[in-house]
């Protein structure tokens, strides 16, 4: 690419840039949702990198950054290499395989535990885990999120099975899956992106803490009492009972060794540290369990094929029951919310591709549809498996897909191998995952950064522990909304008496949350006993109906006797039935006296010989001169206008009554300060 320019009468060639112009400004036809040309230059922080429309960047159907790096390079550079090659582009196959084995070891006890807690055969939990890996794992909604039996639906599944029978469970799960697909197709998945990071961290902690206590019981070959609160309260007695028996002590030592190994294994020297600690712990546990005299509990899995229960016409006829339809809607809402809230949490665990929420919701619906056809348990995304997948170093969808393959292969072909794995070892793996989810260091960090967000985080965690995941997240979201509303409605109110006038100056957002403060200020101004009252609201950026009504009532009450002159200056905000740019309501309204130039009085001298008063101010203000605050404005606003522009009302401003006589002394002092500043 060459061009020229004219210099000293000759055409000088201009050297070509070191990059192709099409890389920076790709042709229109190449800017599709899959095209991601690398940037040939390093953009400055806060400029191009954060701008979706900048050169080399574009939006993909409103969900930018949701395609894996390996997939993008595979499509742009490796066409014809096959789908697997595109998925693995830029990833290590060995790491993906080892990560899938770690997820498999975490998923196996969860599948069995959720199924047993739901009052169904353990094999149904494994079937759901297999579908979550092979069906949902192959989709492009989320690269690292892993799905399986829904722990958040355990109580609901148990109630449904008890009320309608296990045969109806398949129909309910099937219809829930179809509804999820419909919700994803109408693009309702993106609404779950609007979630505070404090709520996400609180959700993770609220999942991790009960997980640790619940798995501390099988870690010693014991049975957990039940709910999270019961497990926490019963933990001291459980510790005392653990070492009363030799076999439970051996199981507990195996579980504790697994937890310790999970923390310190990364510090192992050389390539040994690349072997997942969970695999090492399982190998040690199998060896110890095989020793003579050791009797610890191991996994027991039955025949998967015999556990499949395909719904028939009789079960579909049960959809006429309103109670069944209610269960379908409940399953849909909880499963969708739990999956997409988990997606928001998992996205913050890694720096890879972001979740495509609508696609992920459709994928979850497809998985639940298949689970319903097989008569299995409902599925959601599971934080424990997903975090284990991220921590194991996975970068693509291959790891979560392979974990479903391992579940299927071991349950069908090698059930005897699963019977060698001690349950206490798998419980130790889950205790370590629970600690990583809890992340106790995040609480003091959040306290130092933002105490309001800390309160939201603590409320979310406590509510999840006390109730359930969905209820805790909803309470946390409500707390976050209240905090945001309080912070967005910050109002500054100053009232004082100057001479014969009681002044009230209000700035910020005046909402009903600050109504008590507004009422107190109005009462203080009204009880001053002065013949004039001035209410200056020109600095208010938002005035809701509650505050506006209160102020108008106060003005009407004070004007009624005719003994007090009340001036009300409202901001240029759209009132009822009016919007920005519309004409003001008809009716005579007094207009303020307009002053020339900067708003100085005609008697004021010009600021300098070269700059008349009527000239606009374009020179920057000296840092040594502090800009005036909104409450420092006078009736003419001279000093304030010089710094911030004219403060005269716009065409829709409402000036109910303006006394054009300036306050004595204040205007003169402002003019003097301005003249001193100019020269």
C-alpha positions as CSV (number, residue, x, y, z in Angstrom):
1,X,0.0,0.0,0.0
2,X,1.6,3.3,-1.1
3,X,0.6,6.8,-1.3
4,X,2.3,10.2,-1.6
5,X,2.5,13.7,-0.3
6,X,3.9,16.9,-1.7
7,X,7.1,18.2,0.0
8,X,9.4,20.8,-1.5
9,X,7.9,20.4,-5.0
10,X,8.5,16.6,-5.2
11,X,6.4,13.6,-4.5
12,X,7.8,11.7,-1.5
13,X,6.8,8.1,-1.1
14,X,5.3,7.1,2.2
15,X,6.5,3.8,3.6
16,X,3.9,1.1,4.2
17,X,2.8,0.5,7.7
18,X,4.1,-2.6,9.4
19,X,0.6,-4.2,9.4
20,X,-2.1,-4.8,6.9
21,X,-4.8,-2.1,6.9
22,X,-7.5,-4.8,6.7
23,X,-6.3,-6.1,10.1
24,X,-7.2,-2.8,11.7
25,X,-10.2,-1.9,9.6
26,X,-11.5,-5.3,8.3
27,X,-13.7,-5.2,5.2
28,X,-17.4,-4.9,5.8
29,X,-18.0,-8.5,4.7
30,X,-15.4,-9.8,7.1
31,X,-16.9,-8.3,10.2
32,X,-19.1,-11.2,11.2
33,X,-19.8,-12.6,14.6
34,X,-16.9,-15.0,14.3
35,X,-14.2,-12.7,12.9
36,X,-11.6,-11.6,15.4
37,X,-8.5,-10.2,13.8
38,X,-5.7,-9.5,16.3
39,X,-4.9,-5.9,17.1
40,X,-1.5,-5.0,15.5
41,X,-0.9,-2.3,18.0
42,X,-1.3,-1.9,21.8
43,X,-4.2,0.5,22.6
44,X,-3.9,2.8,25.4
45,X,-5.7,1.9,28.6
46,X,-9.2,3.1,28.7
47,X,-9.4,3.9,25.0
48,X,-9.7,1.2,22.4
49,X,-9.7,-1.7,24.7
50,X,-12.9,-0.7,26.3
51,X,-14.8,0.4,23.2
52,X,-16.8,-2.2,21.4
53,X,-16.9,-0.2,18.1
54,X,-13.1,0.5,18.1
55,X,-11.0,-0.8,15.1
56,X,-10.6,-4.5,15.3
57,X,-13.5,-4.9,17.8
58,X,-17.1,-5.6,17.2
59,X,-20.2,-6.9,18.9
60,X,-21.5,-10.4,18.4
61,X,-25.2,-10.1,18.6
62,X,-24.9,-8.1,21.8
63,X,-22.8,-10.7,23.5
64,X,-19.3,-9.7,22.9
65,X,-16.4,-11.8,24.1
66,X,-18.4,-15.0,24.4
67,X,-16.4,-17.2,22.0
68,X,-13.4,-19.1,23.1
69,X,-10.0,-18.0,21.9
70,X,-9.3,-21.5,20.6
71,X,-12.6,-21.6,18.7
72,X,-12.0,-18.2,17.1
73,X,-8.5,-19.0,15.9
74,X,-9.7,-22.4,14.7
75,X,-12.3,-20.8,12.5
76,X,-10.2,-18.0,11.1
77,X,-6.9,-19.9,10.7
78,X,-7.6,-23.6,10.9
79,X,-10.5,-24.1,8.5
80,X,-10.7,-27.7,7.5
81,X,-8.9,-29.1,10.6
82,X,-12.2,-30.4,12.0
83,X,-14.3,-29.4,14.9
84,X,-12.2,-30.9,17.6
85,X,-9.1,-29.1,16.3
86,X,-11.0,-25.8,16.5
87,X,-12.0,-26.4,20.1
88,X,-8.6,-27.4,21.2
89,X,-6.8,-24.6,19.4
90,X,-4.5,-22.9,21.9
91,X,-5.3,-25.4,24.7
92,X,-3.3,-28.4,26.1
93,X,-4.9,-31.7,25.4
94,X,-3.2,-33.3,28.4
95,X,-4.5,-30.5,30.7
96,X,-8.0,-30.9,29.4
97,X,-8.0,-34.7,30.0
98,X,-6.6,-34.4,33.6
99,X,-9.1,-31.6,34.3
100,X,-11.9,-33.8,33.1
101,X,-10.8,-36.6,35.5
102,X,-10.8,-34.1,38.4
103,X,-14.3,-33.0,37.5
104,X,-15.3,-36.6,37.2
105,X,-14.1,-37.3,40.8
106,X,-16.0,-34.3,42.1
107,X,-19.1,-35.0,40.1
108,X,-19.4,-38.7,41.1
109,X,-20.2,-38.3,44.8
110,X,-22.4,-35.3,44.0
111,X,-24.5,-37.2,41.5
112,X,-25.0,-40.0,44.0
113,X,-25.6,-37.7,47.0
114,X,-28.1,-35.5,45.3
115,X,-30.0,-38.5,44.0
116,X,-30.2,-40.2,47.4
117,X,-31.2,-36.9,49.1
118,X,-34.0,-36.5,46.5
119,X,-35.4,-39.9,47.3
120,X,-34.5,-41.5,44.0
121,X,-32.1,-44.3,42.9
122,X,-28.4,-43.3,42.8
123,X,-28.2,-44.3,39.2
124,X,-30.6,-41.5,38.1
125,X,-28.1,-39.0,39.5
126,X,-25.3,-40.5,37.4
127,X,-27.6,-40.4,34.3
128,X,-28.2,-36.7,34.8
129,X,-24.5,-36.2,35.2
130,X,-23.8,-38.0,31.9
131,X,-26.3,-35.9,30.1
132,X,-24.9,-32.7,31.6
133,X,-21.5,-33.7,30.2
134,X,-22.3,-35.1,26.8
135,X,-25.3,-32.9,25.9
136,X,-24.8,-29.6,27.6
137,X,-21.0,-29.9,27.6
138,X,-20.9,-29.9,23.8
139,X,-22.8,-26.6,23.4
140,X,-21.2,-23.2,23.2
141,X,-23.1,-21.4,25.9
142,X,-20.3,-21.6,28.5
143,X,-16.9,-23.1,28.0
144,X,-16.0,-24.0,31.6
145,X,-19.3,-24.4,33.4
146,X,-20.2,-28.0,34.3
147,X,-23.8,-29.2,34.7
148,X,-25.3,-32.1,36.7
149,X,-28.1,-33.0,39.2
150,X,-29.5,-29.9,40.8
151,X,-28.7,-29.6,44.4
152,X,-30.9,-26.6,44.7
153,X,-33.9,-28.7,43.6
154,X,-33.3,-31.6,46.1
155,X,-36.1,-30.7,48.4
156,X,-38.5,-29.9,45.6
157,X,-37.7,-33.2,43.8
158,X,-38.3,-35.2,47.0
159,X,-41.7,-33.5,47.5
160,X,-42.6,-34.1,43.8
161,X,-41.7,-37.8,43.9
162,X,-43.6,-38.2,47.2
163,X,-46.7,-36.5,45.8
164,X,-46.8,-37.7,42.2
165,X,-44.5,-40.7,42.0
166,X,-41.1,-41.1,40.4
167,X,-42.7,-41.9,37.0
168,X,-44.1,-38.3,36.8
169,X,-40.7,-36.8,37.5
170,X,-39.6,-37.4,33.9
171,X,-42.6,-35.5,32.4
172,X,-42.1,-32.6,34.7
173,X,-38.4,-32.4,33.9
174,X,-39.1,-32.8,30.2
175,X,-41.6,-29.9,30.1
176,X,-39.3,-27.7,32.2
177,X,-36.6,-28.3,29.6
178,X,-38.9,-27.3,26.8
179,X,-39.8,-24.1,28.6
180,X,-36.1,-23.3,29.2
181,X,-35.5,-23.6,25.5
182,X,-38.4,-21.2,24.8
183,X,-37.0,-18.7,27.3
184,X,-33.6,-18.8,25.7
185,X,-35.0,-18.4,22.2
186,X,-36.9,-15.2,23.2
187,X,-33.6,-14.0,24.7
188,X,-34.4,-13.7,28.4
189,X,-31.1,-15.2,29.5
190,X,-29.3,-11.9,29.4
191,X,-31.3,-10.5,32.2
192,X,-29.3,-12.6,34.6
193,X,-26.1,-10.7,33.8
194,X,-27.4,-7.8,35.9
195,X,-26.0,-9.1,39.2
196,X,-23.8,-7.5,41.8
197,X,-20.3,-9.0,42.4
198,X,-21.1,-8.9,46.1
199,X,-24.1,-11.1,45.5
200,X,-22.0,-13.5,43.4
201,X,-19.3,-13.8,46.0
202,X,-21.9,-14.2,48.7
203,X,-23.5,-16.9,46.6
204,X,-20.2,-18.8,46.3
205,X,-19.5,-18.5,50.0
206,X,-23.1,-19.6,50.7
207,X,-22.6,-22.7,48.6
208,X,-19.0,-23.4,49.9
209,X,-19.7,-23.3,53.6
210,X,-22.6,-25.8,53.7
211,X,-20.7,-28.0,51.3
212,X,-17.8,-28.2,53.7
213,X,-19.9,-29.1,56.7
214,X,-22.2,-31.5,54.8
215,X,-19.2,-33.4,53.3
216,X,-17.4,-33.5,56.7
217,X,-19.8,-36.3,57.7
218,X,-19.1,-38.8,54.8
219,X,-15.5,-37.8,55.2
220,X,-15.7,-39.9,58.4
221,X,-18.1,-42.5,57.0
222,X,-21.1,-40.9,58.8
223,X,-24.4,-39.6,57.6
224,X,-25.2,-35.9,57.6
225,X,-28.2,-34.8,59.8
226,X,-29.9,-32.9,57.0
227,X,-30.1,-29.2,56.4
228,X,-27.1,-26.9,56.3
229,X,-28.0,-25.4,59.8
230,X,-28.4,-28.9,61.2
231,X,-25.1,-30.0,59.8
232,X,-23.3,-27.0,61.3
233,X,-24.9,-27.4,64.7
234,X,-24.1,-31.1,64.8
235,X,-20.5,-30.7,63.7
236,X,-18.9,-30.6,67.3
237,X,-20.7,-33.9,68.3
238,X,-19.7,-35.4,65.0
239,X,-16.0,-34.6,65.6
240,X,-16.2,-36.3,69.1
241,X,-17.9,-39.4,67.6
242,X,-15.4,-39.8,64.8
243,X,-12.5,-41.0,66.8
244,X,-14.5,-43.4,69.0
245,X,-14.2,-46.1,66.4
246,X,-11.0,-47.3,64.6
247,X,-12.6,-47.6,61.2
248,X,-14.2,-44.2,61.2
249,X,-10.9,-42.8,62.4
250,X,-9.1,-44.4,59.4
251,X,-11.8,-43.0,57.0
252,X,-11.4,-39.5,58.6
253,X,-7.6,-39.6,58.3
254,X,-8.0,-40.5,54.6
255,X,-10.3,-37.6,54.1
256,X,-8.1,-35.2,56.0
257,X,-5.1,-36.3,54.1
258,X,-6.9,-35.7,50.8
259,X,-7.8,-32.1,51.9
260,X,-4.2,-31.4,53.0
261,X,-2.8,-32.9,49.8
262,X,-5.1,-30.7,47.7
263,X,-3.7,-27.6,49.3
264,X,0.0,-28.5,49.2
265,X,0.3,-30.5,46.0
266,X,0.8,-27.5,43.8
267,X,4.1,-26.9,45.6
268,X,5.5,-30.2,44.5
269,X,8.6,-29.9,42.4
270,X,8.9,-30.5,38.7
271,X,6.2,-32.1,36.5
272,X,4.8,-34.0,39.5
273,X,2.7,-31.0,40.4
274,X,0.9,-31.3,37.0
275,X,-0.8,-34.5,38.2
276,X,-4.1,-33.5,39.8
277,X,-4.1,-33.9,43.6
278,X,-7.5,-35.6,43.5
279,X,-6.1,-38.4,41.4
280,X,-3.2,-38.9,43.7
281,X,-5.6,-38.9,46.7
282,X,-7.8,-41.5,45.0
283,X,-4.9,-43.8,44.3
284,X,-3.7,-43.6,47.9
285,X,-7.2,-44.2,49.1
286,X,-7.6,-47.3,47.0
287,X,-4.4,-48.7,48.3
288,X,-5.3,-48.0,51.9
289,X,-8.8,-49.5,51.5
290,X,-7.3,-52.7,50.0
291,X,-5.1,-53.3,53.1
292,X,-6.2,-56.2,55.4
293,X,-8.3,-55.1,58.3
294,X,-9.4,-51.8,56.8
295,X,-13.1,-51.5,56.3
296,X,-14.1,-48.1,54.9
297,X,-17.2,-47.3,52.8
298,X,-16.7,-47.3,49.1
299,X,-18.9,-46.3,46.1
300,X,-21.7,-48.6,45.1
301,X,-23.3,-48.1,41.7
302,X,-26.0,-50.3,40.2
303,X,-27.1,-50.9,36.6
304,X,-27.8,-47.6,34.7
305,X,-29.9,-49.1,31.9
306,X,-32.4,-50.6,34.3
307,X,-32.8,-47.3,36.0
308,X,-34.1,-45.5,32.9
309,X,-37.8,-44.9,33.0
310,X,-39.2,-43.3,29.8
311,X,-42.5,-41.5,30.4
312,X,-45.6,-43.0,28.7
313,X,-49.0,-41.6,27.7
314,X,-50.3,-42.1,31.2
315,X,-47.7,-39.8,32.6
316,X,-48.3,-37.1,30.0
317,X,-52.0,-37.2,30.8
318,X,-51.0,-36.0,34.3
319,X,-50.1,-32.6,32.9
320,X,-53.8,-31.8,33.2
321,X,-53.2,-31.6,37.0
322,X,-52.7,-28.0,38.1
323,X,-50.2,-29.2,40.8
324,X,-48.1,-30.8,38.1
325,X,-48.1,-27.6,36.0
326,X,-47.1,-25.6,39.1
327,X,-44.2,-28.0,39.6
328,X,-43.1,-27.5,36.0
329,X,-43.0,-23.7,36.4
330,X,-41.2,-24.0,39.7
331,X,-38.6,-26.4,38.2
332,X,-38.1,-24.0,35.2
333,X,-37.6,-20.9,37.3
334,X,-35.3,-22.4,39.9
335,X,-33.2,-24.4,37.4
336,X,-32.8,-21.4,35.0
337,X,-31.9,-19.0,37.8
338,X,-29.4,-21.3,39.5
339,X,-27.7,-22.1,36.2
340,X,-27.3,-18.5,35.0
341,X,-26.4,-17.2,38.4
342,X,-23.7,-19.9,38.5
343,X,-22.6,-18.8,35.0
344,X,-22.0,-15.2,36.3
345,X,-20.0,-16.7,39.2
346,X,-17.9,-18.9,37.0
347,X,-17.1,-16.1,34.6
348,X,-15.4,-14.3,37.4
349,X,-13.2,-17.3,38.1
350,X,-11.3,-17.2,34.8
351,X,-10.2,-14.8,32.1
352,X,-11.4,-17.0,29.2
353,X,-14.5,-16.5,27.0
354,X,-17.6,-15.2,28.7
355,X,-20.9,-17.1,28.9
356,X,-23.5,-16.6,26.2
357,X,-26.5,-16.5,28.4
358,X,-29.3,-17.2,25.9
359,X,-27.3,-20.0,24.4
360,X,-26.5,-21.5,27.8
361,X,-30.2,-21.3,28.8
362,X,-31.1,-23.2,25.6
363,X,-28.4,-25.8,26.3
364,X,-29.7,-26.3,29.9
365,X,-33.2,-26.8,28.4
366,X,-31.9,-29.3,25.9
367,X,-30.2,-31.2,28.8
368,X,-33.3,-31.2,30.9
369,X,-35.4,-32.4,27.9
370,X,-33.1,-35.4,27.5
371,X,-33.1,-36.1,31.2
372,X,-36.9,-36.0,31.2
373,X,-37.1,-38.5,28.3
374,X,-34.9,-40.8,30.3
375,X,-36.8,-40.3,33.6
376,X,-33.8,-38.8,35.3
377,X,-33.3,-35.9,37.7
378,X,-33.4,-32.2,36.7
379,X,-30.0,-30.6,36.0
380,X,-28.5,-27.2,36.6
381,X,-25.0,-25.8,36.4
382,X,-23.1,-26.8,39.5
383,X,-20.6,-24.4,41.1
384,X,-18.5,-27.2,42.8
385,X,-17.8,-29.0,39.5
386,X,-17.3,-25.8,37.6
387,X,-14.8,-24.4,40.1
388,X,-12.9,-27.7,40.1
389,X,-12.8,-27.5,36.3
390,X,-11.4,-24.0,36.4
391,X,-8.9,-24.8,39.1
392,X,-7.6,-27.8,37.2
393,X,-6.6,-25.6,34.3
394,X,-9.3,-26.4,31.8
395,X,-9.6,-23.9,28.9
396,X,-12.2,-25.4,26.5
397,X,-15.4,-27.4,26.5
398,X,-13.5,-30.7,26.0
399,X,-12.9,-31.2,29.8
400,X,-16.6,-31.0,30.8
401,X,-17.6,-33.2,27.8
402,X,-15.1,-35.8,28.8
403,X,-16.2,-35.8,32.4
404,X,-19.6,-37.0,31.2
405,X,-17.9,-39.7,29.1
406,X,-15.9,-40.9,32.2
407,X,-19.2,-41.1,34.2
408,X,-20.8,-43.2,31.5
409,X,-17.8,-45.5,30.9
410,X,-17.1,-46.2,34.5
411,X,-20.8,-46.7,35.5
412,X,-21.4,-49.1,32.5
413,X,-18.1,-50.9,32.0
414,X,-16.1,-50.5,35.2
415,X,-18.5,-50.5,38.2
416,X,-16.1,-52.7,40.1
417,X,-13.4,-50.0,39.8
418,X,-15.7,-47.4,41.3
419,X,-16.4,-49.8,44.2
420,X,-12.7,-49.5,45.2
421,X,-12.8,-45.7,45.7
422,X,-13.3,-44.8,49.4
423,X,-16.2,-42.3,49.9
424,X,-14.1,-40.4,52.5
425,X,-11.5,-39.5,49.8
426,X,-14.2,-38.1,47.5
427,X,-15.6,-36.2,50.4
428,X,-12.2,-34.7,51.1
429,X,-12.1,-33.5,47.5
430,X,-15.4,-31.7,48.0
431,X,-14.3,-30.2,51.3
432,X,-11.4,-28.6,49.5
433,X,-13.7,-27.3,46.7
434,X,-16.0,-25.9,49.4
435,X,-13.1,-24.0,51.0
436,X,-12.1,-22.5,47.6
437,X,-15.7,-21.4,47.1
438,X,-16.0,-19.9,50.6
439,X,-12.8,-17.9,50.0
440,X,-12.7,-16.4,53.5
441,X,-10.1,-13.9,52.5
442,X,-12.7,-12.1,50.4
443,X,-14.7,-11.0,53.4
444,X,-12.1,-8.7,55.0
445,X,-11.1,-7.5,51.6
446,X,-14.7,-6.5,50.8
447,X,-14.9,-4.9,54.2
448,X,-11.9,-2.7,53.4
449,X,-13.1,-1.8,49.9
450,X,-16.8,-1.2,50.4
451,X,-18.7,-1.9,53.7
452,X,-22.0,-1.5,52.0
453,X,-21.2,-4.3,49.5
454,X,-19.8,-6.3,52.5
455,X,-23.2,-6.2,54.1
456,X,-24.8,-7.4,50.8
457,X,-22.3,-10.2,50.6
458,X,-22.8,-11.3,54.2
459,X,-26.6,-11.2,53.8
460,X,-26.5,-13.3,50.7
461,X,-24.2,-15.9,52.4
462,X,-26.2,-16.1,55.6
463,X,-29.6,-16.4,53.8
464,X,-28.3,-19.2,51.5
465,X,-27.0,-21.1,54.5
466,X,-30.3,-20.6,56.4
467,X,-32.6,-21.3,53.5
468,X,-31.6,-22.3,50.0
469,X,-29.7,-21.1,47.0
470,X,-32.5,-19.3,45.1
471,X,-33.9,-17.6,48.2
472,X,-30.5,-16.4,49.2
473,X,-29.7,-15.0,45.8
474,X,-33.0,-13.2,45.6
475,X,-32.5,-11.7,49.1
476,X,-29.0,-10.7,48.2
477,X,-30.3,-9.0,45.0
478,X,-32.9,-7.2,46.9
479,X,-30.2,-6.0,49.4
480,X,-28.0,-4.9,46.5
481,X,-30.9,-2.9,45.0
482,X,-31.7,-1.2,48.3
483,X,-28.0,-0.3,48.7
484,X,-27.9,1.1,45.1
485,X,-31.1,3.1,45.7
486,X,-29.7,4.6,48.9
487,X,-26.5,5.6,47.2
488,X,-28.3,7.0,44.1
489,X,-30.6,9.1,46.2
490,X,-27.8,11.1,48.0
491,X,-29.2,14.6,48.6
492,X,-27.3,17.6,50.0
493,X,-29.6,20.0,51.8
494,X,-28.4,23.3,53.4
495,X,-30.6,25.8,55.1
496,X,-29.6,29.1,56.7
497,X,-31.0,32.5,57.6
498,X,-29.4,35.6,56.0
499,X,-31.0,38.9,56.9
500,X,-34.7,38.7,56.3
501,X,-34.5,35.6,54.1
502,X,-34.5,31.9,55.1
503,X,-32.7,30.0,52.4
504,X,-32.8,26.3,51.5
505,X,-30.4,24.9,48.8
506,X,-30.8,21.3,47.7
507,X,-28.6,19.4,45.3
508,X,-28.4,15.7,44.2
509,X,-31.1,13.2,43.8
510,X,-34.3,14.0,45.8
511,X,-36.2,10.7,46.1
512,X,-38.7,9.4,48.6
513,X,-35.8,7.7,50.5
514,X,-34.7,11.2,51.5
515,X,-38.1,12.5,52.2
516,X,-37.6,12.7,56.0
517,X,-34.5,14.8,55.5
518,X,-36.4,17.1,53.1
519,X,-39.3,17.5,55.6
520,X,-37.0,18.4,58.4
521,X,-35.2,21.0,56.3
522,X,-38.5,22.5,55.2
523,X,-39.8,22.7,58.8
524,X,-36.6,24.4,59.8
525,X,-36.9,27.0,57.1
526,X,-40.6,27.5,57.8
527,X,-40.1,28.0,61.5
528,X,-37.3,30.7,61.0
529,X,-39.9,33.4,61.2
530,X,-38.5,35.5,58.3
531,X,-40.7,37.4,55.9
532,X,-39.0,35.8,52.8
533,X,-38.2,32.1,52.1
534,X,-36.2,31.0,49.1
535,X,-36.1,27.3,48.0
536,X,-33.3,26.8,45.5
537,X,-33.6,23.4,43.8
538,X,-31.7,24.3,40.7
539,X,-28.9,21.8,41.6
540,X,-31.3,18.8,41.9
541,X,-30.6,16.2,39.2
542,X,-33.7,14.1,40.0
543,X,-36.9,15.1,41.8
544,X,-39.4,12.3,42.3
545,X,-43.1,12.8,42.8
546,X,-43.0,12.4,46.6
547,X,-40.4,15.1,47.2
548,X,-42.0,17.4,44.6
549,X,-45.4,17.1,46.2
550,X,-44.0,17.7,49.7
551,X,-42.3,20.9,48.5
552,X,-45.3,22.2,46.6
553,X,-47.5,21.6,49.6
554,X,-45.1,23.5,51.8
555,X,-45.0,26.4,49.3
556,X,-48.8,26.5,49.1
557,X,-49.2,26.5,52.9
558,X,-46.7,29.3,53.4
559,X,-48.2,31.5,50.6
560,X,-51.8,31.1,51.8
561,X,-51.8,33.6,54.6
562,X,-50.1,36.2,52.4
563,X,-47.6,37.2,55.1
564,X,-44.6,35.4,53.7
565,X,-43.0,35.7,50.3
566,X,-41.9,32.3,49.0
567,X,-39.6,31.9,46.1
568,X,-39.4,28.4,44.5
569,X,-36.7,27.7,41.9
570,X,-37.2,24.2,40.4
571,X,-34.7,22.6,38.0
572,X,-35.2,22.0,34.3
573,X,-36.6,18.5,34.7
574,X,-39.5,17.0,32.9
575,X,-42.7,17.2,34.9
576,X,-45.9,15.1,34.6
577,X,-47.0,14.8,31.0
578,X,-43.9,16.6,29.7
579,X,-40.6,15.4,28.5
580,X,-37.3,17.1,27.5
581,X,-37.7,19.5,24.7
582,X,-41.4,20.0,25.0
583,X,-43.0,23.4,25.4
584,X,-43.8,24.6,28.9
585,X,-47.3,24.6,30.2
586,X,-49.3,27.7,29.3
587,X,-49.7,30.5,31.8
588,X,-48.0,33.7,32.7
589,X,-44.8,33.2,34.7
590,X,-42.5,35.9,35.8
591,X,-39.1,35.9,34.1
592,X,-35.9,36.7,35.9
593,X,-33.9,39.7,34.7
594,X,-31.3,38.6,32.2
595,X,-27.9,40.1,32.6
596,X,-25.2,40.5,30.0
597,X,-22.2,38.4,29.5
598,X,-21.3,36.3,32.6
599,X,-24.3,37.5,34.5
600,X,-22.6,40.5,36.1
601,X,-24.5,43.6,36.7
602,X,-24.3,46.3,34.1
603,X,-22.4,48.5,36.5
604,X,-19.6,45.8,36.9
605,X,-16.5,46.6,35.0
606,X,-15.1,44.3,32.3
607,X,-12.7,41.6,33.4
608,X,-9.9,42.8,31.2
609,X,-9.2,45.3,28.4
610,X,-8.9,42.5,25.8
611,X,-11.8,40.4,27.0
612,X,-15.2,42.3,27.3
613,X,-17.8,41.1,29.6
614,X,-20.0,39.8,26.8
615,X,-17.3,37.4,25.5
616,X,-17.6,33.8,26.4
617,X,-15.0,32.4,28.9
618,X,-12.8,29.9,27.1
619,X,-9.6,30.0,29.2
620,X,-9.1,27.3,31.8
621,X,-9.6,28.3,35.4
622,X,-6.6,28.4,37.6
623,X,-6.3,25.4,39.9
624,X,-5.6,27.8,42.7
625,X,-9.0,29.3,42.3
626,X,-11.5,26.8,43.9
627,X,-14.7,26.5,41.9
628,X,-17.8,27.5,43.7
629,X,-20.3,25.0,45.0
630,X,-24.0,24.9,44.0
631,X,-25.0,26.4,47.3
632,X,-22.9,29.5,46.6
633,X,-25.0,30.7,43.7
634,X,-26.8,34.0,44.0
635,X,-29.9,35.3,42.3
636,X,-27.8,36.1,39.2
637,X,-25.4,33.1,39.4
638,X,-22.5,35.2,38.2
639,X,-19.6,33.3,39.8
640,X,-21.2,29.9,39.3
641,X,-22.0,30.7,35.6
642,X,-18.3,31.6,34.9
643,X,-17.2,28.2,36.0
644,X,-20.0,25.9,35.0
645,X,-22.0,27.7,32.3
646,X,-25.3,29.5,32.5
647,X,-27.6,28.4,35.3
648,X,-30.6,30.1,33.8
649,X,-33.6,27.8,33.5
650,X,-34.4,26.0,30.3
651,X,-37.7,26.3,28.3
652,X,-39.4,23.8,30.6
653,X,-38.2,25.2,33.9
654,X,-40.8,26.2,36.4
655,X,-40.3,29.5,38.3
656,X,-43.3,29.7,40.5
657,X,-42.3,33.1,41.9
658,X,-39.0,34.9,41.6
659,X,-38.1,37.9,43.6
660,X,-35.6,39.7,41.3
661,X,-34.2,41.9,44.0
662,X,-30.7,40.5,44.9
663,X,-29.8,39.6,48.4
664,X,-27.9,42.4,50.0
665,X,-24.1,41.9,50.2
666,X,-23.9,38.5,48.6
667,X,-23.9,39.7,45.0
668,X,-21.3,42.4,45.6
669,X,-19.0,39.9,47.3
670,X,-19.3,37.5,44.4
671,X,-18.5,40.2,41.9
672,X,-15.5,41.3,44.0
673,X,-14.2,37.7,44.1
674,X,-14.5,37.4,40.4
675,X,-12.7,40.7,39.7
676,X,-9.9,39.7,42.1
677,X,-9.5,36.4,40.3
678,X,-9.3,38.0,36.8
679,X,-6.7,40.5,37.7
